[in-house]
């Protein structure tokens, strides 16, 4: 699976990982009685701290690639930073360091929850094995993906309230950007607009943006197939 558009959550977490390095530098500077704004000292401290740099590199790459394990790698990185910060606090029991550590723990845990929820969205999960062509039989849900003058038929393999993943058997080219989607079910046609977030395994993941027809949009379609008991085959 390849990201075509990274969500705000991932961008914010990448920034937070960078700021975590600065946070730890500030905490250690407070204990050492030196300026936290000394860029040369900050860079020198990072170069000398190989363990922190390795942790940072691992978590940055895993979050950037949207790996399934990235929320837990991110949480482990934050726990490492917190452990270092608490170690500094217990040296001289500085209340400012304790307050900063508490604030960091709250923010990092919330980012962990947001990242886990984001990566569980269906448009990041094709929901069928790598080397198996999914066959849903009577559960096959056909759709039509439209972009410009192209109408590409496919069928859903995973879906949720905020979007879906679909297989596009007849498409050889990679499509990007915004798309319109038309879905027909029991003689009713549903319309929605979305943006392609990922591609891979011969399909695309689409986040829903809006429904051009309010009464016949994605939310209505999703509610109907849920009531019919239709679920992704490999979920």
N, C-alpha and C positions, 0 to 999 in steps of 0.2 A: 504494500500500500504506500502511495506517495502523496504527500501534502501538496495541494495546489494553492491553498489559501490557509494560512495559520490563524486560528482564532485569537481573540484578544486575551483570553485566559493564558494561553501559552506564551504570548509576547510579554504579558505582565510578570509571569513566573520567571522567565529568562532574565528580565530586568531585576526582579527580586533576588535572584541568585547572585547577580553582580553586586547588588547593594549589600548582600550578606557578607561579602568580603570586606566592604567598607565598615559595616556594623562591627565586625569582630576587631577590625583595626582601631575603631573608636574606643571600644571597650578596653582593649589592651593599652591604648594610649592613656586613658584615664587612670589606669592602675600605675602606669609607668611615669605619669606626670609630664608627658611630652605632648606636643601639638598633634591633634588628630588630623589637621589639615595640611600637614607636611607631605607633599606628593612623593618626594624622594624617599622618605622613610616608609611610606605606604608600599611603594614598589619594592624596596629592599626587603621589607618584612614578608611580602608575598613570595619573592624569589627564594627566601630562606625557609619557607614553609611548604615543603613538597607534598606533605599529606593533604593539606587544605587544597592545594592546586589540583591534585589528582581527583579528590572528591568533587571539586567544582567542575572539572572537565567531564567527568562521568555523568554528573547530573545534567549539565548543560546539553550534552549530546543526546542523552536519553529523552529529555523534555522536547528538544528541538525536533527530534524525529518522531515524537508522539508514540514512543514505545509503551506497550501495555504495562510494563513494570515501572515506568517513569514516576508515577505518583509516590510509590514506596521508596524509590531511589531518592527522590526529592525530599521525602520525609526523613530519611536516614541522614541526608546531608544537613538538614535543618537541626536534627538532634545532635549531630556532631558539633555544629556551631554553638548550640545552646549549652552543650557540655563544656566547651571551651570557655564560654562566657560565664557560666556559673563557677567554674574553677577560678576565674579572675575575681569574681565577687567574694568568694570565701577567703581570699587573701587579706582584704582589708574591709569587707562588709560595707561597701559603698552602696548607698540606697539608690543613687542615680543608675548605677550599673544594674541593680536588681530591677528597677522600673523599665529600663531599656530591654532587658532580657525577657521580662514578662510580656511587653509589647511585641517583641519579635516572635515569641512563642504563639501568641494569639493569631498574628498575621500569617505566620507560616502554616499553622494548622488549617486555617480557612482556605489558603491557597491549595493545600493538599486536597481538601474536600472538593473545591471547584475543579481542579485538574482531573480528579477521579470521575466526577460526574460528566465532565466534558468528553473524556475519552471513552466513556460508555455509550455515547450517542451513536445511533445506527450508521451515520454517514462516515464513521471511522472503522466500521466493522462489517465487512462483506458478508459474514455469517455463513460461509461455506468453505470447506477445506481447500487448500492450495491447488491440489492436483485432481479435484473432482468437479465435473460439470454438474451443477445442482439440477435436480429434477423434482419439481414440486407437484407434478401430476395435477390433480384437480385444484390444488391450492395455488397454482401459478397465477400471478396477478400481473397482467400485461399493462404497460405504460407506453407513452410516446414522449420522447424528449425532443424539444424543438429549440434550435438555435439558428438564427438567421433563416436561410432557405432550406436548412436541413431538418428532416424529421427522422429520428432514429428510434426504432422500436426496441423495447426491452421488457424486462419483468423484474419485479421487486424481489430482493433476497433478504433484506432486513429493513425494519421500519419502526418509527416511534413518533412521538408528538411533534418533534422539531425537525424531522427530516427522514431520509431513507437512503439505502444503498440499492443500486439496481444493476443487473447484468445487461450488457448491450452486445448480444451475440453478433449483430451485423455491422458493428462499428470497428473499423481498423485504425482510425485516427483518434488522437487524444483531443478531447474538447475541454475548454476551460471557460471560466467566467460564469455569467448569468445564463440561465436556461428557463424555458417555459415547459411545463409538464402537463400532459393531458392523460387522464385515467378514466377508463370506461368500466362501469360495474352495474350489471343488471339494468341495462338501457339508460343509465344516467352517466353523464360525463362530468368529471370533476377537473377543475383547473387550478394550477398553482404556479408560482414563480419561486426560483431558488438560485443559489450560487453553489458551484461545484467546489467541494472542500478537498476531496481526495479522489484518486483513481488507482486502479490495480485489479488484477485477476479478471480483466476483461469487462470491468464495470466502473461506475462512478458513485461517489457519495455526495448527496445534495442536502444542504441546509435550507429549510423553507424560509423565504423572505416575506411573501405576502400572497394572498389569494385574490386574483383579479375579479372573480365572481364570489361575493361574500357567502352566499348560501350553498355554493357547490365548490367548496375549497378543500384543502388538505385535511383540516380538522374534521370536516364532515365525513370524508372518505375514511379517515383513520378510525373514527368512532364506529362506522358501519362494519369494517372488517374485524374490529375487536368484538363487536356484538355477534358476528358470525363465527367467532372462535378461531379465526385464522391467525397463525403465529409463524414466525420464521422457522424453517425446518431444522436448522442447525443451532438455534439459539439455546 
